[in-house]
Structure formats: C-alpha cells, structure tokens
C-alpha cells in the first residue's frame, strides 16, 4: 500500500548517506617509482561521511509520515464511500423490486376494474369517461414498470461493479451516526488536516535549510623506510589526516529564503483549504440531515395513510357485501393503497441511502 511505502520513506529520510572509502598512493616519483625512494611516498586509505542537515532530515521524515497519514485517510474515505454506494444500491434494488410488485398488483386491479366498467356500460350505465381514464392510468403503470425494470438492470450492473455479483441481500438498518461537530471526526477534514501537516513539515524543512550540512573525513598514510635521492636514509613514519566540513548558507537570500516563503504560502493555502473543506462537509451533512428527517416524516405519514386505507377498504367491502356500495370503489381504494405503498417503499429506500451517505462522511471505529 502507498501508506506503507510512505512510512518506509519516512524512515529512509532520517538515515545518513553511505560512507565513502578511498584507496590510493601519493608522492610517487615518476622517474624512480617506488615507496622507498622518496620520504613523502605513501600508501593511503581514507574514509569520509557526509552528514546532511539533521533538521532537514527530520522535517522530510515528518513530511513523509504526513503523506502516509493522508494516503491512509484517503483510503478510509474511499472505503466508506464504497460501503455507502453498496448500501444505497441494495436499497435501490429492494425499492425497485417492491415497486414492480406493487405496480403488477395495480395492473391486476385495473384489469378487474376494466371488466367491471365494461359490464356496467353494457348494462346501460354511461361510464365511458371512467373506462378511458382507467386505460390512461393503466398505461402509466405499464410505463412505470418498464422504467423500474430498467432501473433494476442498472442497479445490478452497479452491484457487479462493486462486489462482483448481483446480490439480493437486504440493506442493513441505517440510522444516522451521531456527530458532535468535531472536524477530525470527518474523513474529508482528516485528509485536509494531513495536508496541513505536510505543509508545516515543508516550513520546518525551509527553516532548517539555513543550518549547515556536515562532513567528516579521515586518511591514513603508510610510509616505508628508504634512501632518498641524496643518498641519505629516512625513517618511514606513518601519517594520518582528519577533517570536518561545514557548509555556509552564503546564498540563502536566493536559495533558502525563497523556498521558505513558498513553504509558508503553501501552509497558508492548506489551512484555508482545511477550513473550506470543513464548511463544505458541514453544509452537506446539514442538508443530508434535513433530507433524511423529511424522508422519515414521509414514511410515518405514508404508513399512517396506508393503515387508514386498510380501514376504508374494509368498510367499502362491507358496504358492497351488504348491497349498499359499488365494487369499483373497493378497487379504486386498493389501487390507491398500492400507489401509496409504492411511495412508501421509495421513501424508505431514500432514507437508507441518505443515512448511508451521511455516515460515510464520518470516521467510525
């Protein structure tokens, strides 16, 4: 995963570069090659180690850790969004199947009503207008079934894209997750907060860049006894040399200073982006809460109306059986109840989808 890669890079940024080993010879006379012919001739072995600015290394390590946190937050957000999409798709599929079932029941009721009206017309009752009206209403229901089946096909395609199969699982119960208004309880603001940390690490790196880079080196020179060009013997004492290097920020006004100003500008931009993201998500959650509340209220209203229609249908049926009513009234009431139940199914699916979308914005344990 990218997050793990960033963590590894964070560790790498704190490390020192590899040391350098060197081997060689020095002060060898060209005309009389050898280590015993000149007192300055020597075999040499050396080692050097660069020590880049410790503050810069720490800042870069912190930046990579923040990058890892940002990637992890993005992954969590995407996973939550996909979960919400899956729940919404399952809810949409259940809605479409329920509405198709209600619509097919409506068609049967319309068929019964048409037969009843034709019988009344043959009996001399002038009900042509009602028969034409039923034909139009039935055609509307048939078109709705076609649209619902198309929607069901699209939902199955979405489920295949999400989980690899057309699942018929029922969506889980989906209440709104409580939110206390905390910014870091939101996926989007966690990502933005990681962006602020990245920018802050850039500022720390810019400040640390004014400090020096270091280096150490050591050279050991082995000399041998010999006779010099004058014929005098010399002792081959070994020598060594050691040194420390320190960089000087001589060109800071044109190098480190502009980089620091750029880093501070990025930090300001990241902080403004964080605030904008929080406002945007807060507004979106407020809207989702209102829409979910409206859907829940509609569910209660439709459920109450459906129960009231049960009583109405029972009363109409009793009147008809007692010879005091028309069976067409019973069928009309049943058709109306089926339409109401279809609306109720739509509101339930809408409430589940809204709750899933709301919850996907929140960080959950």
ABEGO torsion letter per residue (X at the ends): XAAAAAAAAAAAAABBBBBBBBBBBBGBBAABBEAAABAABBBBBBBBBBBBBAAAAAAAAAAAAAAAAAAAAAAAAAAAAAAAAAAAAAAAAAAAAAAAAAAAAAAAAAAAAAAAAAAAAAAGBBAAAAAAAAAAAAAAAAAAAAAAAAAAAAAAAAAAAAAGBBBABBBBBBBBBBBAGBAAABAAAAAAAAAAAAAAAAAAAAAAAABBBBBBBBBBBBBBBBBBAAGBBBBBBBBBBBBBBBBBBAAAAAAAAAAAAAAAAAAAAAAAAAAAAAAAAAAAAAAAAAAAAAAAAAAAAAAAAAAAAAAAAAAAAAAAAAGABBAAAAAAAAAAAAAAAAAAAAAAAAAAAAAAAAAAABBBX
